[in-house]
């Protein structure tokens, strides 16, 4: 998240400050490479297994399984770019500006899709638990295909928005594909606000609302593996916060820095320095989301366990849905008898 005011900061740096920045950058670069390497090594096989299982083993694909399949595809698209990023951080970006723009587009498009699919899964779970009969009406191929199309269309549209601003930059004698070139502070603020609202705030509110409602329903139900489902819900919310909040926190700090640039330049420069030191590591953390999604969504589902035999993480919300269905049937019978 650099850009036109990087010049303002560089012009005021002393040699000691430049030396400190170079030293810090070497540490940051090492940490980023480690995070990206682990994400690629662990996440790619996991998501490929999910795609292979759905395509070859599961005959009847439910809405939740289709969402999980698309989530795995989005995550694989993100993860297969990591070797290029690792190489560019360890050495230098040698692939040109056009490829830099293309690669960042793929990452943004896939990550928005991943976030929207996680949000859709939380809505699907809410409906399945509270309205098990209603959700049957939305299981037609046409409606499911429409939902998938809207998710990917919106993701592509948001991904395209980053292309005009993405550039390469030189840092410590190395070329990196990490620079955003904005024409004004207002333009940068608009872009960061859009990214944070669409990529974190709105999805997070929806996810939390859905799972809080589901958790309350669980507390009034009695079924096997109840505590496991509660832990899974907590894990999903915590994982989303840990992976995505740091990145958007630095977005917010960047926005504050821009807004106070005139009134408090010293504080603005201090915030710029904080963002500069933390934005790369926080950006690397978002790739961990693509690494752990198979564990949270696919391998926890009973259909995947039947084929993959992941017995320890069992049944997700199927027992909940069955319990709710049985309760609704009992209520219906009670009403019929009363009439």
VENRA-V937429 format. One record per helix or strand. SS is the DSSP state (alpha for helix, beta for strand). FROM is the first residue (numbers start at 1). LEN is the number of residues. If there is no record, write none. Layout:
# VENRA-V937429
{{SS:FROM:LEN} {SS:FROM:LEN}}
This chain:
# VENRA-V937429
{{alpha:6:5} {alpha:15:42} {alpha:63:17} {alpha:82:9} {alpha:96:35} {alpha:134:5} {alpha:141:20} {alpha:163:3} {beta:166:6} {beta:174:7} {alpha:185:35} {alpha:226:34} {alpha:265:34} {alpha:302:7} {alpha:318:21}}
